[in-house]
């Protein structure tokens, strides 16, 4: 499906009135061209999976399928894989009991409306819906005990309901709370932020702000610095706003919705307190790298296992769910973010080929990432209910 629309009611003309007129500020006028193109979803047949492209020495197979809409992944110390499904509100347990690289046990072990985020720590699962975080004991057979509420009162989701959470090297729990909108001034202090709390739910506070939809994040294994990709604003054209790789620091402001990329103004939203966009930009952190606009970055994971070649260790993988807000598709793949001396240097394709039929159709939209205990990489696909397994040298 392809259509064209001119943004913000076909023409964005922000004209001065009221207080602006009193300040004799000049009118602000901008016009943007937006596009919609959504590839048709087709089945993830074995033949299509075989034609996926990965670097030499790697193989791709189905670890599990028939999973409805799998989203975020986590792997327990005993190798049990857990996957959330926000559509059904479930957590499903997957086990590969004969170590053949494919799940042979599949069981729903928890259910809550809008279940999405998952993290495992010290024999417990931490699970997040839109408004609440729950904990549950992980039993010896892999099932989960009773869900107990750890924290509540997170704001309503609006446009972004994909809450995620991870434990940092400091033992603190970090929670991603997306924006309610494409670009607007939020009314709840926790929207468009990364929230930090202790493992018991206490000492909750906003750690970083100005993050539109910061779904995937992880800590560099050597530097322990926090990195992740934020979604850019839609309806600014095919090539704007680019996706941002940010290093997240305590107290950092990353610009949304007023400025983006390296301080560019979002003319539809005027900064608060009478500030100019240039003045506001000086208070924000700029991204370390930019990537193709509207690619829709999802999970972000540093590779720390030993199955892949040594030069992969300390690099990160990123899933790109795929665009809808541009004339030609972008994303729909997994990329490798290379790091040197703790800093990102380049982004390479790692797993491609989901787009077929001259980019008019797609058989996979990748979301969650996890490293299995054997060092293989697991990748969730919520378009066809599949979890892919990428291994090196047939392992």
Secondary structure, 3 states (H helix, E strand, C coil): CEEEEECCCCCEEECCCCHHHHCCCCCEEECCEEEEECCEECCCCHHHHHCCECCCCEEEEEEECCCCCCCCEEECCCCCEEEEECCCCEEEEEECCCCCCCCCEEEEEEECCCCCEEEEECCEEEEECCCCEEEEEECCCCCECCCEEEECCCCCCCCCCCCEEEECCCCCEEEEECCCCCCCCCCCCCCCEEEEECCCCCCCEEEEECCCCCCCEEECCCCCCEEEEECCCCCCCCCCCCEEEEEECCCCECCCCCEECCCEECCCCCCHHHCCHHHHHCCCCCCCEEECCCCCEEEEEECCCCCCCHHHCCCEEEEECCCCCCCCCCCCEEEEEEEECCEEEEEEEEEECCEECCCCEECCCEEEEEECCCCCEEEEECCCCEEEEEEECCC
